[in-house]
Amino acid sequence: MVRWFLIYPEQTVRGYELQMNNLQFFILSLSTVMIAAAGYVINDYFDVRIDKVNKPQRMVIDKGVKRRVAIGAHTVINILAILLGFLVSLSVGNWKLVIFHVVCATGLWFYSTTFKRKFFIGNLVIAAFTALVPFIVGVYELLLCRRTYADLFEGETLRFYFMVPVLAVSFFAFITTLLREILKDIEDMDGDKEYGCKTMPIVLGVRSSKIVVIILSLATMLSLAYIQYLFKEHSATFYYFMIALQLPFIFLIWKTWKAQTKKEFRFAGNTAKFIMLTGICYLFIYAYVLHSASYGDI
């Protein structure tokens, strides 16, 4: 969606074209999805004992899939994903971009073995990797644009115009994922505590973790209000943010503060997921706003 409803309209309203072709984008997307899938597999592999406490009914490894099969699948998927990442980075003329893919694959391994059991580090790692997904798409496109429109970059006219909204999307993905991860840690507190994890609710307590979620939510709402101010002449943005983002955030704050049981914290976490979804869907409105603006001054 970042490619087609953010970068593409940003390019077309200025008379530029997408530089990453569909095959390159498909390979990049496939590599990203495969790394994420391998991350899920290895996380379940190392969480078998904890999951027996937190979510025994949703376990896959040791019930339907053998541990040897899981670790083998993780290895093969990651190798293929990194090879695809290397292939697409070569095709855009900068093989060093494969570092993104290697870091994500390696980071998800260490998240599963170490980081997720540490205070706040695991939350930050997953939030950062989620934020990297739209960011990487922007970086690949930006590097190709620098090559095609090299003369324009000398005057700084092309350098940041689509990376600013890409960074905004990445920040939103980071915050909403961070909220979801903290709420998930509260939900999974029993199993995590039994096996020596030092997650936020275990170290600070449930009440303090709730306060962190609420503070992050309020800070995000202020950021959204600032964007609403910038787009005050576009009623579609203003009302979409109010109805689809601000009100759900208020609801999330209320549900988080009132939550007491695992089921209630799971519902609050799903609310955070819903906010992430509605935030992503705003890109449809953003594309509309850009095309509307193209008939006037940009």
C-alpha positions, 0 to 999 in steps of 0.5 A, spaced: 500 500 500 505 504 501 508 503 494 501 504 490 497 509 495 503 513 497 509 513 493 506 512 486 501 518 487 507 522 490 510 521 483 505 522 478 502 528 481 509 531 480 510 528 473 515 522 475 514 515 474 515 509 479 522 506 478 522 500 481 518 495 477 513 490 479 518 484 479 523 488 483 517 490 488 514 483 488 521 480 490 522 485 495 515 483 498 516 476 498 523 476 501 520 481 507 514 476 508 518 470 508 523 473 513 517 475 517 514 468 517 521 465 519 520 469 525 514 467 527 516 459 526 523 461 530 519 464 535 514 459 536 520 454 537 523 457 543 516 459 546 514 452 546 514 451 554 511 458 555 506 457 550 503 451 554 501 456 559 499 462 555 496 459 549 496 451 549 490 451 545 493 455 539 500 451 539 502 448 533 509 446 534 510 440 538 502 438 537 502 438 529 509 440 527 515 437 530 521 441 532 526 439 527 521 440 522 520 447 525 527 449 525 529 446 518 523 450 515 526 457 519 533 456 516 531 454 509 526 460 509 531 465 511 536 463 506 531 463 501 529 470 503 536 473 504 538 470 497 531 474 494 533 480 498 540 480 495 537 479 488 533 485 488 538 489 491 543 487 486 537 489 481 537 496 483 544 497 483 546 497 491 547 490 493 549 493 500 541 494 501 541 486 503 544 488 510 536 490 511 534 483 510 540 480 514 539 484 520 531 483 520 532 475 519 538 475 525 534 480 529 528 476 529 532 470 531 535 474 537 528 476 539 526 469 540 532 467 544 534 473 548 530 480 547 523 478 548 525 476 555 528 482 557 525 489 559 522 493 553 528 491 548 523 485 545 518 490 544 522 495 541 525 490 536 519 488 534 516 495 533 522 497 529 522 491 524 515 493 523 516 500 522 522 498 517 517 494 512 514 501 509 521 504 510 525 499 506 520 500 500 521 508 500 529 507 500 529 502 494 525 507 490 529 513 493 535 510 491 532 508 484 530 515 483 536 518 485 539 515 479 534 516 474 533 524 476 540 525 478 540 532 476 534 534 480 537 531 487 542 537 486 537 542 488 534 537 493 528 538 490 526 530 489 530 528 496 525 528 501 518 529 498 515 522 499 520 520 504 517 524 509 510 521 509 513 514 508 517 516 515 510 518 518 507 511 516 513 508 519 513 512 525 505 510 526 507 502 525 512 503 530 507 506 535 501 502 534 506 495 534 509 498 541 502 498 544 500 492 541 506 488 544 506 491 551 499 489 551 501 482 549 506 482 554 500 483 560 496 478 557 502 473 557 504 475 564 503 468 567 507 464 562 513 469 562 513 470 569 514 462 570 520 462 565 524 468 568 522 473 563 523 480 565 518 484 561 515 490 562 509 488 566 513 483 570 518 489 572 514 495 573 507 492 574 501 492 570 498 498 572 505 502 570 505 498 564 498 501 563 500 508 564 505 507 559 500 505 554 496 510 555 502 516 555 504 513 548 497 513 546 496 520 548 502 522 544 500 519 538 493 522 538 497 529 539 501 527 533 495 525 529 492 532 531 498 536 528 497 532 521 490 534 522 492 541 522 496 541 517 491 538 512 485 542 515 483 544 508 482 537 506 476 535 510 476 528 508 483 527 512 480 531 518 474 527 519 477 520 517 483 522 523 477 524 527 473 518 526 477 512 524 483 514 529 482 519 534 476 516 537 479 508 537 485 511 540 480 514 546 477 507 546 483 504 547 485 508 552 479 507 556 479 499 555 486 499 557 485 502 563 479 498 565 482 491 563 483 486 568 483 479 565 487 476 560 481 476 555 480 484 556 487 485 555 487 481 548 481 485 546 485 492 548 491 489 543 486 487 538 484 494 538 491 497 537 491 492 531 485 495 528 488 502 529 494 500 525 489 497 520 485 504 519 491 508 519 494 504 513 487 505 510 488 512 510 493 511 504 487 511 500 485 518 502 492 520 502 492 518 495 485 522 493 488 528 497 494 528 493 490 527 486 485 533 488 491 537 490 494 536 483 489 540 480 491 546 484 498 548 487 502 542 490 
